[in-house]
Amino acid sequence: MTEEQILTICESLRNGTEKQVTIQKNDFLYFRSVLVKQEDFKHFRGIAKHGGDVMFEYLKEERS
């Protein structure tokens, strides 16, 4: 997974094109390193799944 792909995923969650995106376990650390640099980082919520995958969704209000 490249940084450009990650930014595309983030944008599709932001604009509502995608409601949820699942990131595979082996891509998670790099995905997160790019995600935390986003200005609206606190609007993204990750939910851990069995096997180490993480499902991300975008919240209208930032999480605490």
Contacts in CASP RR format, 6 or more apart in sequence:
PFRMAT RR
TARGET T0000
AUTHOR 0000-0000-0000
METHOD contacts of the structure
MODEL  1
MTEEQILTICESLRNGTEKQVTIQKNDFLYFRSVLVKQEDFKHFRGIAKH
GGDVMFEYLKEERS
1 27 0 8 1.000
1 30 0 8 1.000
1 31 0 8 1.000
3 34 0 8 1.000
6 30 0 8 1.000
6 31 0 8 1.000
6 34 0 8 1.000
6 35 0 8 1.000
7 34 0 8 1.000
9 18 0 8 1.000
9 21 0 8 1.000
9 31 0 8 1.000
9 56 0 8 1.000
10 34 0 8 1.000
10 35 0 8 1.000
10 38 0 8 1.000
10 44 0 8 1.000
11 17 0 8 1.000
12 18 0 8 1.000
12 21 0 8 1.000
13 19 0 8 1.000
13 21 0 8 1.000
13 44 0 8 1.000
13 56 0 8 1.000
13 57 0 8 1.000
13 58 0 8 1.000
14 40 0 8 1.000
14 43 0 8 1.000
14 58 0 8 1.000
16 58 0 8 1.000
19 57 0 8 1.000
20 55 0 8 1.000
20 56 0 8 1.000
20 57 0 8 1.000
21 55 0 8 1.000
21 56 0 8 1.000
21 57 0 8 1.000
22 49 0 8 1.000
22 53 0 8 1.000
22 54 0 8 1.000
22 55 0 8 1.000
22 56 0 8 1.000
23 31 0 8 1.000
23 53 0 8 1.000
23 54 0 8 1.000
23 55 0 8 1.000
23 56 0 8 1.000
24 53 0 8 1.000
25 51 0 8 1.000
25 52 0 8 1.000
25 53 0 8 1.000
25 54 0 8 1.000
28 52 0 8 1.000
28 53 0 8 1.000
28 54 0 8 1.000
35 41 0 8 1.000
35 44 0 8 1.000
35 56 0 8 1.000
38 44 0 8 1.000
40 62 0 8 1.000
42 62 0 8 1.000
42 63 0 8 1.000
43 58 0 8 1.000
43 59 0 8 1.000
43 60 0 8 1.000
43 61 0 8 1.000
43 62 0 8 1.000
43 63 0 8 1.000
44 56 0 8 1.000
44 57 0 8 1.000
44 58 0 8 1.000
44 59 0 8 1.000
45 56 0 8 1.000
45 57 0 8 1.000
45 58 0 8 1.000
45 59 0 8 1.000
45 63 0 8 1.000
46 54 0 8 1.000
46 55 0 8 1.000
46 56 0 8 1.000
46 57 0 8 1.000
47 54 0 8 1.000
47 55 0 8 1.000
47 56 0 8 1.000
47 57 0 8 1.000
48 54 0 8 1.000
49 55 0 8 1.000
END
